[in-house]
Amino acid sequence: MVVDSPSTPARSRPGVVTISSYLLILFAVLQLVGLIITLSTIGTIRDVLRDAYASTDPEAADAVGGITYAIGIGGAIFALLIAVGLVVLALLNNRGKNGSRITTWVLGGIMICCSGGNLVSGAAGGFTGGATGGTSANAPSADEVQRQLDAALPGWFTPLSTALSLIGVLALLAALILLALPKANEFFRKPQPAWEPPVPGAAYPGYPQVPGQPGYPSSGDPGYPSTPGYPATPGQPPAGQPPVPGQPGDQAPPSDRPGTTPPPPMS
């Protein structure tokens, strides 16, 4: 018989799972800081791109500025939503939910690809990363746009943005690796129910006892009266009736029965 043994100790959360959850929360905090930085500087970036294109390619000035603004805000909000989802998954991971661990790997892998791509792109070509380039031959070069951005943006913008992206990628990557370690696998594995041998004469859990099987009380057992509507066990009176003289169950001595003559003594 397979049952959940009450003596089975509760699963304790290993340290690798706890550290992984803290790293996921750290990644979410970094994304929140990145969103604040984006909101505080995206207007300046839009104006710089619009001015850079206005003198050489007026037709593309408004389009480039508007697209850059939309992509910056949308990307930051999307990253923040994913980060909030990772925080929820971190809390579920602490409770040993294997489904949340699988979802963490999927979302975490997507965020590593996005954040890592932005990090490499920023290191290669600055903020614009090759997104510049107008529709005419007079469009400003990427180096010229980057020079104007560096002059307009605060000096801490590029180093801080790069540091946040790098720390976030490393924290997220470490969190996913910790969830794949053997100790984490044991924690997320569903505990197997213990097997206990059945007690002789006991009914199987969830099934009623059947008359005639060991352990089923009968009307002839001591202290158990016969069931009304069913024949009494030989030697037992019907339920609710006293013994009738001369009937089975009358325990009076033969000499005390009415109309009975004791047998003559043996000579």
Helices and strands as residue ranges (DSSP letters): E 2-3, H 15-54, H 58-94, H 98-125, H 142-152, H 157-178, H 182-188, E 194-195, G 254-256
